[in-house]
Amino acid sequence: MRRIVLAAGIVIGLAGLVAWNLPRPSNDRIWIEPHARTPAITRGDGRITIDGVRDFAWPDSGPPAPRWDVRSYDLDAIRDVAYIVTPFDTEWRGPAHAFLSFGFDDGSFLSVSVEARREVGEEYSMVQGMLKRFELIYVFGDERDLIGSRVLRQDDDVFLYPVKASRERVRALFLRIVERAEALSSRPEFYGTLRNNCTTAILRHVNAVADEPVRWGLRILLPGYSDALALERGLLDVAGPIEAARARHRINDKVRRFAGAADFSTRIRETTDLGARVDAPR
């Protein structure tokens, strides 16, 4: 019996030692500039105020010019949402980033991007993302920054699709995202390449407000194909087959052309299905 008790004590001690040495998620590290701040969110009188909306300027070369705004949004004025997919490679579109952008009645837009939060000196890696090397962050930002940087700095293809959803459902989706961002500010989590990433986060939020849930699968694991899945499920306000939709909704040329325009967000939508709806009566 004494041997059993001793063995159990050793096992428990070793387990405790392993647990003690496991990495723990934290919001207190030396982050790269675009991930330096988590959003501080307050609510009141039907509005959401976000301290920490990213609005960086991205020159052709050199570091970005940092700017963090405080912006307030009327929840009743949330109009629509777009789904944005940015494949990392032109040869194989599987590996990609995906995020959302919300439109409001006053013509403003707010993008929300779920990302692997990187420390100074770190580079993103899918393998490192499986090993708990990055924290998870919700970046709220201006479209000129979050969309523009993907085209102007990273030279990625960017596809912007209007989502088919009522105002009520879009509002509920936005609130789910806000609640999740608030939770991460006080209880950080690790990013996970397979199960806790940009696309799985969107999937969970969408399924929370959808009539029929979308299952996790290969086209979620490879988000460059998630637009085809969303089109098949009737989630995109887009007509025609996916290849035609991709051709219409690739916005790289417009992003470059209107990068300095005051109405950037409206102009990049002008020749897409979403653009046809921007000034339509509601």
PyMOL commands that set and color helices and strands:
alter all, ss='L'
color gray80, all
select helices_A, chain A and resi 2-21+33-35+75-77+126-130+143-146+148-152+167-186+198-209+218-221+223-232+242-249+252-257+264-267+273-278
alter helices_A, ss='H'
color red, helices_A
select strands_A, chain A and resi 40-44+47-54+68-74+78-87+96-104+109-117+135-141+159-162
alter strands_A, ss='S'
color yellow, strands_A
deselect
rebuild
show_as cartoon
